[in-house]
Amino acid sequence: MPGTLITVAPTGAETAKADVPHLPTTLEELVAEARACEAAGASLVHVHVRDAEHRPTLDPVRLRDTVQALREQTDLVVQLSTGGSVHDPLDQRLTVLDAEPDSCSLTCGSTNFGDDVFLNPYPFMARLYEQARDREVVPEFELFDLGHVAALRRLLDTYGLPYGGAVHVDFVTGVPGGMPGTVEALVAGVQLLPPEVTSWSATGIGRTHLPIAAAALALGGHLRVGMEDNLVFAKGQPVRDNAQLVERAAALATLLQRPPITTDEARTLLHVRDRRPGARATWDVQPDPNRPATTEEVP
């Protein structure tokens, strides 16, 4: 596709509201930010939810209310994070699917995350992969390191294609403990992608934000931006809001003659099930004849 999918990750689980008061942590703030980002060129929103004290939460009611509000008040593809925070238990992270998002993140391995460890053992990844397919939720495979590319290949070889048949991955670079936010690292990751991958995006944490965005566009990839990943717009200039980051990404993509795609085009690209009221599928889900039987299917 010649255009660019722009994902916005507006909140994350790491930044404290006390440190960044304009971080969108309430439902009202999140929806308002999502609407502004859609108008600026975003077509997918990657969501972390906060509680009444602005702390990361996987509360099922808050998750469902958030998905419903975003679906009612925006046209964005809604993707929930199954990563939560580094402190969330694995079983609770699986319950994110109960909120019926269009898409979910699926991180393909554990990562040293600053002073903590973001835990994603392979059995958890496999359970999330199969449950997402059963729920007709399209996973976005998050790759923090080159080893995660190998884990993605293992998932596809073992379980076949995800729901919808498209395979979209996102390189998250520049996390302390993960792959560096350099052009060389991104190129290495792209070259290792399995042939089943149909599209990919990239983000650079902090100061790696712009170099990775430029490299991703030059390599034919898509973009993720947002205050989850970057709080500084330029040297000495804090980010005003998420829309400011989306506007810059859209301008850069347009300059390179790959303008932002629409939300409908994003649904087609990712093969998500359209859960909007009265919507019709723009593609057909065909069973994957090469998918091996799971344990439950073996007689």
N, C-alpha and C positions, 0 to 999 in steps of 0.2 A: 504493500500500500504506500503511495507516494507521500501521504500526509503523516502527521505525527500525533500519536496518542500522548496526551499530557495527563499524568496522574498527579494529584495533589495529596500530600500526607500532612494534614494541617496541625496535628497535635502531638502524636507519639505518646510514649510512656515515661520518658526520662526527665523532661524539663518541668520544673516546679512552677506553678502559677505565681507563687510569691516572687520568683526571680524574673518572670516574664509576664507581667499582668495582662498583656493583650493576647496571650496564648488562648485560643478558643477551647475552653474546657466545659462549659455548660452546653446543654442541648441547643439553646437559643443562639449562643455564639457560634456553635459548630454549623448550624443550618445557615445562618447569615453568611458565614465565611464560605461555605460551600456554594451558595448562590452567587456570591461575588466571583469565586474562582471559575464557575461554569461560564459566567458572562465574559471572563477574561480568556477562556480557551481550554479549560480543563474538561475532560470527559469522564474521568474516573476519580473517585475519592476513596482514599485508604484511611480507615477509621480506627482510632483507639478511643475508648470511652473513659470518662472520669466520673467519680462519685460526687456527692454534695460537698465534700471537702477538697475537691479537685485532685484526688488521688486516682491512679489507674485502677480500673475495676472491670471485672467480667460478669457483673451482675446481669442475669438473663433478662430482667425487665428493662433495664436501661439499654441493653443491646437491642432488644426488639423495638423499643420506642424510638431509638436513634435511627434504625433502618427504616421504620415506617415514616418518620418525619422527613428524612432525606428523600425517600421515594415519593412522598406527597408534594414536597416543596421544591424539588429539583428534578432534572432529567438525567442526572449523573448515574453511571454504573457505580453501585455501592459495594465496596469491598471491606470486609471486616478483618482486622488483624487477629490471627490465632496465636500470635506470639505473646500478646499481653505485655506484661513486664517480666523481667528476669526472675521475679519471685513467684510467679503464678504456677500452680501445680499442673502437670500435664493433662490429667483427666478434666480439669475445669476448662482448659483451653479448647478441648474438643467440643464443649457445649456451645461454643460460639456459633456453630452451624445451626443450632435451634432457632436463631433469629432470622433465618432464611435470607441471607445476603445474596447478591448476584454472584459475588466472588469472595474468595478468602485467600489470605496469604498462607503459604506452606514453605517454611524455611527448611532447606535441604541439608541440615547438619548443625552440630553444636559449634559455638563460637566463643572465644574469649572476648568479653564485651567490657572494655575498660578494666575495672577491678573485679567484675563479676563474670559469670559464665551463662550464656544464653543456651539452654539445654534443649536439644532436639535429637534424641536418639532415634535410630532407624525404625524400631518397632512403632514408635509414636508417629513418625512420618507416614509409615504404611497405613496405620489405622486412620489417620486424618485423610490420606489420599482416597482410601476406599469409602469412608463415610461421606466425604465431599461428593464423590461420584454418585453414591446412593441418594444423596439429597439434591442432586442436580445443581450443585454449586461448582463453579469453575475455579480451580486453584491458580494462583499466581505463585510460581516457584521462586522463592527468594534465595539468592546466591551471595553469600558473604565471603566465600573463599573458593579457590579452584577445586578443592576436594568436594565441595557441594555440587559441582557440575557432574562429577563421577557418581555421586549419590542420586542425582536426578536421572542419570542414565540407568542406574540400577532399578529405580522405581518404574521407569517406563518399560524396561526389559521384563520385569517381574509381573507387573499389573496391567500393562497395556496403556492405552490413551485415557486421559481424564474425560469427564463428562463434556460433551460437545465436540471432542476430537482435536481441538486446537491446543497448543502448548505454548503458553506465554511465560517468560521468565523475567526477573528483575535483578540486575546486579546492584548490590548495595556495597559501595566501596568507601574506604576511608574510615571505617570503624576501627578504633584501637583494638588490635587483636585479629582483625580480618584482613582481606586483601587490600592493598593500598589504593588510594584514589588516583591512579596514574593511567595514562593512555596505554602504556605497555601492559599493565595488568588487565585492563579491560579488553584489549585486543587478544591477549592470551585466553581469557575466559570465553570470548565470542568464538574463537577458533576451535575450542573444545566442545562446543554445544552439540548435543545429539541431533541427528537429522530430523527427528520428529518436531523439533522446536519450530514454531510458525512465526513467532515474533518475540522481541526482547526489548527491555528498557534498562535504563541505568540511572543511578543517582550517586552523587558524591557528597559525603558528609563534610560540613564545614567549608573550609577553604578549597576543598577539591570539587566543590559544587559546579563551578563554571567550566573548568577543564574537562570534566567528565561529560557535562551536557554537550559541549562542542564536539567531543570525540564520538559520543553516541550518535549524534545527528550525522556526522560524517561517515560513520560505519553503517548507517541504515537502521539504527535503533530508535527507540522512543524514549521519552523523558519522564522522570519522577522528580518533583520539586515539593517544597513545603517546609513549614517550621519544625516538623519532626526532625528534619535533616540539617537545617541550616537556619541560624538566627541572625546572621550578618549579611546584609545586602552588598555592602562594599566596605573597604577599610574605614573603620570609624563610623559606620552608618548601620545601625541595627535595622533588621527587617521591620517594615511598617505593618504588614499583614501578609497572609498567604497569597492574596490576589496579586500583590506586587511581584512575587516570585513567579506566578503563573504568567503574568503579563510579559515579563522578561523572557521566559521560556518560549512563549508564543511568538514574540518578536524575533527571537533568534531562529526559531524553526521556519518562520515565514521568510526571513532573510535568506535562508538556505534553500528556499523554494520547496519546503516541506511543511506547509501550514497546518495548524491544529485540525484534527478530524472532529466530526460531530459526535454526539453521544450515540446516535444511531449507528454511525460508522464504527464506533468503538465496540458496540454490541456485536456487530458483524465480525469484526477482527478477532474478538475474544471468544465468540460462540457462546455467549452467556444466554441463559434462559431469560427472556424478557418478562419480568414479573409485574410490570406496570399494568394497571387495570385496563382491560380491553385490548391488550397488546397481542400480536401474533408473532410467532417465531419467523425470523428472516432466513433461517437455515434449518436443515433437517438433521436430527441426531441419528446416525446410523450405528448399529452395533459393530464393535471392533472384532472382526473374525480372528485376529491374532492375539486377543487378550487371553492369557492363561487363566484357567479356573482358579478361583480363590479356595481357601481351605474349606469354607462353608459350602462351596459348590461341588466339591469332590464327593462322589457317592461312596 
